[in-house]
Amino acid sequence: MNNQPTKVNAEPSLFKRLSIPLCGISVGAAVAFVLIVWLTGIARKAIGGSVLAGIAAALLFLAAVVGSTLLISLFVSKKMANRYTAISSLVKGIESGNLPTAGSTPSDPDDASIYEDLGAISSRLSTLGSENAELRSNYDRLSSKVGGLSFNLLTAKSSPAMVRRIMDTISRLAAEGKSEEIVRLSSNAQTILESALADNTQRLPLANELALIKTYLELNEQLTGMDIIYRLSIMCNIVGTETIPQLILPVVANFVEYAERHTALGKYEISVEVSTAHDKLVLTIRDNGNGISKENLEVIRRELESDEFTDTSDTISLSNINRRIALHYGSQYGLKINSSRLGTIVRLYLPEQMENSVQ
């Protein structure tokens, strides 16, 4: 890239630019003086050389000088105005991106150097515009690759976490010799494992994702004995609606894990509601637990707002889900959380027609 500054020719001297108008004024004044002398002689002969003749001569001289000066000034002003208009139009065209064509010639030869300099600037701007467009294209391609890599990393980390939770429990039951319980839960475990190990870049029907929740809760009850009441409400048509996997189930898994540690209620309830609002599909997951502390809630919200990616974080955390939604569907979609002593609510905001919304 050539970074040499554009050479701009020096402007002509002030004397050179005013020489023609000054010569014109001088010639006009001389002509006017000769004319006045001639007219004065005629006037003095006509009126006998009286005082009135002198006054008439002075008035005639003044009128001649003023008239000639005005005529010359008007001529010069019109010429300069035309030059200014032409140059101003050229500069404004360059500012607005309408670069002049090669070989543009000025109406006044004195403006040739100005047109030459503006042409050089125009050529440089055109080159910079092309280079900027190329850089922008490369940046967009790089951003797309980085976004895709981040999505794949986040998704790849969520699958082993789900598998690990199941396998740890199965290993514990096997160590305790509870083979019959392992056989009973094998069917549900197989369904969850197949979902966790599936291609996470392939979209699946939303109905299938919702069905996995019930399977997961049944599996969790078989593994832990925790009886969870599950309610599902579908308030809109989801036929044909598809989504990326591992969005809803990890939220439910987080609810269950937190409830196992912090909820002392006899009956723990989780409800999932599917609805639409403002051209968005809203998936609302809520429970009747004792809520999240204010401090922990602030930490979670800060993680949701952060774009940092750390491989030491919870692999199926809410921030993981939020980032995958934003990377796949756009930054206007994502996850929000609220919590109180009456329970916790997590809402996933997705495109209403998700099968046509891949970025």
N, C-alpha and C positions, 0 to 999 in steps of 0.2 A: 504494500500500500504506500503510495507516494504522499508524504506528509509535508512536502515543500510548500511554503506559503505562496499564494498567488501574487504575482507581481502586478502592482497597480501603477499606471502611468501618472506622473505628476500633472496637476492641473495647469493650464496656460496662465501666464502672469496676468495680474489685474490690468496693467497698462495695455497688454495685447488685446484683452477682451473689450476694453473701453476705447481703444484707439479709433475704431470706425465711427462709433457714435459721437466722439469728441470732434473728429474731423468734420463730420456732418454738421454738428452744431456751429463750428467755427465758420465753415463755408456759408451756412445759412445766415449767420450774423453779418458776415462781410457783404453778402448779397443784399441783406436788409439795409445795411448802412448805406451802400451805394444807392439803393432805391430811395431811401429817405432823403439823401442829399439831392438827388434828382427831383424828388417830389417837393422838397423844401424850396428849391430854386423856382420851380413852377409856381408854388404857393406864394412866394414873395413877389414875384412878378405880378401875380393876379391881385394881391391885396396891398401892394405897395410897400412891402418890407416892414409891416407893422409888428407889434408884439404878438398879435394873434397868429402871425405867420410862424413865429418861433414856437408858440404853443402847439399849433397844428403840426409842425414838423416833429416836435417831441412826441406827441401822441401817435403820430404815424410811425415813428421809429419804435416806440414801445409796442405798438400793436404788431408790427412786423416781426420784432424779436420774439414776442410771446407766441404769435401764431406759428412761426417757423419752429420754435422749440417744441410746441405741443405736437405738431405734425411729426417731427422727428422722434419725439418720445413715444408717441402712439405706435409708430412703425417699429421702433426697437422693442417696446413692451410686447407687442403682438408676436414678434419673432421669438423673443425669449420665452413667452408663455407657451408657444407651440413647442419649443425645445423642451421646456420643463414637463409639459403634458406627455410628450413622447417618452422621455426618460422615466418619468414617474410611472407611466403605464407598464413599461418594461420591468421596473423594479418590483411593482406590485404583482406582476405576473410571476416573477421568480419566487416571491414570498408565498404565493398561493400554490406553487407547484407547477404552474404553466410555464415551463422553460422555453425560451425563445429558440426558434429554428436556426440552424446553421446558416450563416451568410446574411443575417439581418443587418440592414444598412440604415444609418440615420438619415433624417431629412436634411440635416445641417452637417457639412463636412467637418466643422469644428468639434462635433460630438463623436467622431470616429473612435477616438481613444477611449471614451466612456463606454461606447458599445463594445469595444474590444475587451475591456476589463469586465464588464457585465457578462459577456459571453464566456470568459474564462471562469467566472464564479458560477455561472449556470452549468457549465460542463462539469465543474468539480462537484456541485450539488447533485447532479445526475449520477455521477460515479458513487458518491456517498450513499445516495438512495438505493442504488443497486446492491452495494455492499451491506447496507443495513437490512435490506430484505433477505439477503442470504443468511446473515447472522441470525435474524429472527426465525427463519425457517429451521436453521440448525438448533436453535434454542428450543423451539417447540418439539422437535424430534427428540432431543435429549430429555426434556421434561416428561414427555410421554413414556420414554424408556425407564426413567427413574420412578415415575408413578407406577408403572407396571411391575417393576422390581420390588418396590415397597409393598404393593398389594400381595405379590406372591410370597414374600417373606412373612407378612402378617398371617396370611392364610395357612402357609405351611407350618407355622408354629402353633396354630390352633388345633390342628388335627392330632398331633402327638399328645397334647394335653388331655384331650377327651379320651384317647386310647389309654393313657396312663392311669387315669382315674378308675376306669373299668378294670384294667388288668391288676392294679394294686388290690382292689377289693376281691377279685377272683383269687388272687394269690393268697390273700388272708384266709378266705374260706377253704381253699385247698389245704393250707397249713393246719387248719382246724379239723380237717377231715370231713367237711360238710359237702360231700360229693353230690348228694341228692339236691341240695339247694343250687349247686352249680349247674346241674342238668336243667333245673326249672328255669333258671334265668338265662340259659344259653341262647334261647331264641331271641329274647329282647336284646341281649348283648350283641348278637350277630347283626341285628338291624342297626344298632347304634354304631358298631364298628364299621359296617359297610358305608354308613353315612360319613363317618370321620375320615375314612381312607379313600373316599371317592375323589374324583377330580374337582378341586375346589374352584376352578375357573369356569366350570360348566354350570349353567343356570338350571334350577330345578323348579318344579311346580310349587307354589306357595302352600298348596294343600298338603303336599308331602312333608314340607318342613313343619307344618302345624301338627301333623300326625306323629312326628318324631317326639314331640313334647310328651304326649301321653305314654309312648313307649319308654321314654327316659324315666318318667316318674314311676312307672310300674317297675322298671329295673331298679331304680333307687330304693323303692320300698322292699323289693326282694333282697337287696344288698344290706340295707340298714334297718329295715323294719319301721321306717318313718312313714306314717300314713298321711299323705298329702291330698287335700281336696283340690281338684283341678276343674276350672270352669273355662269354657271357650265360647266366645260370642263373635259371630261374623256378621257385621252390619252392612256389608257391601258385597258386590259380585266379585269373586276372586277366580272365576273360571278362566283359564288361560293365563293367569298371572304367574310370572316366574320370578325367582330371586336367586341371588348367589347363596350358596349353603353356609352353614355355621354362622347365622346372624341371630336367630331367635333362640335356638336351643342353648347356646352359651349363656345368654342372659338368664334363662330359667335355671341353668346349672349354678350360676353365681348366687341366685336367690336361695336355692336349696342349701348350698354350702354355708352361706351366711346364717341361714335359719338354724341349721344343725348346731352352730356354735353359739348363737345368741338368742334364740327364741325358746321361751319356756311354755308356749301355748300348748294346750292339749290338742287342738286341731289347727294345722297350718294350711292356709289356703293360698293358691296361686291362680290368678285369672289372666287370660289373654283375650284381648279384644282387637278385632280388625275393623277399621273404619276409614273413611276418607274425609279430608278437610283441606280446603284451599289447594285443590289439584295435587294433593299428596296422599299417599297411602300411609296410614298411621297404625302402627302395631304397638298396643299398650299392654305392658306386662306389670302386674301389681300383686302385692301380697298383703297379708294382715299381720306382718311381724311387728316388732317393737321399733323399727326404723333404724336409720344410720345416724351416728352422732354428728353433730354440726361440724366438728373438726374433720372427720373422715369424709363427710360429704363435700367439703371444700377441697380436699385433696383430690377426690374423684373428678370434680368439675375442672380443676386446674389441669388434670391429666387429659380430659376431653378436649380442652382448648389448646393443648400443646401439640406440636408437630414432631416432637422428638420420638425417636424409635430406639428403644433399649431392649436388648435380648435378656435382661434380667427381670423384666416386668412380668406380671401374670400373663401367661400366653393367651388366655381367653378373657382378658379383662374387658371392661366396657370401653376403654380407650382404644383397644385393638379393634373392636367392632365398629366404633365410630369412624376410625381412620379408613377401614376397608370400605365402609359405605361411601365416604367422601371420595376416595380414590376411584371407586367403580362408577358411581352415579353422579358425582359432582359435589362441590363444597356446600351447596344449598341444602343438602340432605345430611342426616346424621342422627345422633342420639342425645337425648336429654334425660336428666334424672331429678326427681324430687323425693324427699323423704321426711316423715314426721313420726310421732309416736304411734300413729294409726297404720303405718306401713310405708312401703317404698313403691314408687311408680317410675318405670322406665319406658320412654316412648322412642320408637324407631320411626324416623321420617324417611320414606322412600318415594320414588316416582309412582304416580297412580297407575301408569301403564308400564310396568317394569320390563316387560318383554321387549319394549322398543326404546329403552333408555340407557343402553350401555354406552359409556363414554369412549 
